[in-house]
């Protein structure tokens, strides 16, 4: 991919659909021309926390953000069976399609990054296209990504903007695509899964600078899927 001078794609993603994404995350990244792939808990509840109402989701989708599948009730494979998990995924798919978001309905984020071989196989049989986990590294370059249903997402947890961007630069230097994983955003707090506005602005500005310099491109998870399918697919046994 480096030899072909292919530009790496960076996908900014967020999990759960908490209101911090609406109030801070989307305005910041969208303001720099960067869409967010938003993995929604479509049942609209997450441990008692406020989630984004569908009316606001429509407004965010109009701005180019894509609504993806994070199950209907945040089903975690550490506590539910594969069968129960699959039912929850399919219910979320129905919710997303009914609301007009079929483009992201078959793109999943594993809850807590937890997945098993049997769950990955079930994801394939029910027709999911991608499923993002939580690896310390991103989506690798040619021959390094073996399964679109187990793609890496680089977490932003407890990181400053310079650290996140250094990870992006490392993946770009390898010729790989990368997904950045955020959960929610806060005006000042930057700890755990909460990202501050300052860090979000730093990451967004850094990505825009890299796009303008021609070193990478940004897109959504469905964009990445379509590009990979057009190029060579995800599977490492499909040789160039």
GIQUIQUI-V158103 format. One record per residue. N is the residue number from 0. SS is DSSP state (h for helix, s for strand, l for the rest). PHI is phi in degrees with one decimal (* if undefined). Layout:
n=[N,N]
ss=[SS,SS]
phi=[PHI,PHI]
//
This chain:
n=[0,1,2,3,4,5,6,7,8,9,10,11,12,13,14,15,16,17,18,19,20,21,22,23,24,25,26,27,28,29,30,31,32,33,34,35,36,37,38,39,40,41,42,43,44,45,46,47,48,49,50,51,52,53,54,55,56,57,58,59,60,61,62,63,64,65,66,67,68,69,70,71,72,73,74,75,76,77,78,79,80,81,82,83,84,85,86,87,88,89,90,91,92,93,94,95,96,97,98,99,100,101,102,103,104,105,106,107,108,109,110,111,112,113,114,115,116,117,118,119,120,121,122,123,124,125,126,127,128,129,130,131,132,133,134,135,136,137,138,139,140,141,142,143,144,145,146,147,148,149,150,151,152,153,154,155,156,157,158,159,160,161,162,163,164,165,166,167,168,169,170,171,172,173,174,175,176,177,178,179,180,181,182,183,184,185,186,187,188,189,190,191,192,193,194,195,196,197,198,199,200,201,202,203,204,205,206,207,208,209,210,211,212,213,214,215,216,217,218,219,220,221,222,223,224,225,226,227,228,229,230,231,232,233,234,235,236,237,238,239]
ss=[l,l,l,l,l,l,l,s,s,s,s,s,s,s,s,s,l,s,h,h,h,h,h,h,h,h,h,h,h,h,h,l,l,l,l,s,s,s,s,s,l,l,l,l,l,s,l,l,s,l,s,l,l,h,h,h,h,h,h,h,h,h,l,l,l,s,s,s,s,l,l,l,l,l,l,l,l,l,l,l,l,h,h,h,h,h,h,h,h,h,h,h,h,h,h,h,h,h,l,l,l,l,l,l,l,l,s,s,s,l,h,h,h,l,l,l,h,h,h,h,h,h,h,h,h,l,l,l,l,s,s,s,l,l,l,l,l,l,l,l,l,l,l,l,l,l,l,h,h,h,s,l,l,s,s,l,l,l,l,l,h,h,h,h,h,h,h,h,h,h,h,h,h,l,l,l,l,s,s,s,s,s,l,s,s,s,l,l,l,l,s,l,l,s,s,s,h,h,h,h,h,h,h,h,h,h,h,h,h,h,h,h,l,l,l,s,s,s,s,l,h,h,h,h,h,h,h,h,h,h,h,l,l,l,l,l,l,l,l,l]
phi=[*,-67.2,-60.4,-78.9,57.1,-79.5,-79.2,-67.3,-108.4,-108.5,-113.0,-88.2,-125.0,-137.5,-106.1,89.0,82.8,-73.5,-65.4,-61.0,-67.9,-66.5,-82.1,-126.7,-58.2,-65.8,-57.7,-68.1,-68.1,-62.5,-63.4,-102.2,78.5,-117.1,-78.9,-113.9,-86.8,-98.5,-84.7,-98.9,-83.7,-71.9,-71.3,70.1,-143.3,-140.7,50.2,80.8,-82.2,-69.2,-116.7,-73.9,-64.4,-60.5,-60.0,-74.0,-58.5,-61.0,-64.7,-68.5,-65.4,-60.5,-84.0,106.4,-75.8,-114.6,-96.5,-117.4,-100.2,-126.0,71.3,-82.1,-133.4,64.9,-66.9,-106.4,-68.6,-78.5,-128.1,-124.2,-75.2,-61.7,-63.1,-65.0,-61.6,-62.3,-61.5,-69.3,-63.6,-66.3,-65.3,-62.5,-59.0,-60.0,-59.2,-63.9,-64.9,-62.1,-86.5,95.8,-116.4,-66.3,-60.9,-106.5,-63.7,-103.9,-117.1,-110.8,-113.8,-62.4,-68.3,68.8,71.7,-87.5,-150.9,-129.4,-60.5,-69.3,-70.1,-63.0,-65.9,-64.7,-58.2,-66.4,-70.2,-90.0,93.0,-68.9,-95.2,-138.9,-147.1,-93.4,-109.3,-130.8,-95.9,-68.6,-112.6,-92.8,-84.2,-73.5,-82.7,-55.1,78.6,-99.1,-107.6,-95.8,-153.0,-66.9,-93.7,-148.7,-85.6,-80.5,-129.7,-82.4,-75.0,-92.4,-56.2,60.4,-116.4,-93.6,-59.2,-61.5,-68.7,-62.2,-68.8,-63.6,-65.0,-61.0,-61.2,-63.6,-66.1,-62.9,-64.3,-89.2,82.7,-101.2,-85.2,-147.5,-116.2,-96.3,-109.1,-113.5,-109.9,-134.3,-130.1,-141.2,-59.5,-128.2,-71.6,-135.8,-156.3,60.6,-88.4,-97.2,-107.5,-78.8,-58.4,-59.6,-66.6,-59.8,-62.6,-61.8,-67.9,-62.1,-64.3,-65.4,-66.0,-61.4,-59.9,-71.4,-64.6,-65.9,-80.2,84.9,-88.0,-157.6,-128.8,-117.1,-168.9,-100.4,-59.6,-60.5,-59.8,-62.8,-58.8,-63.9,-68.4,-62.4,-64.0,-69.6,-80.3,-163.0,81.3,-92.0,-78.4,-72.0,-85.3,-93.7,-77.6,-69.5]
//
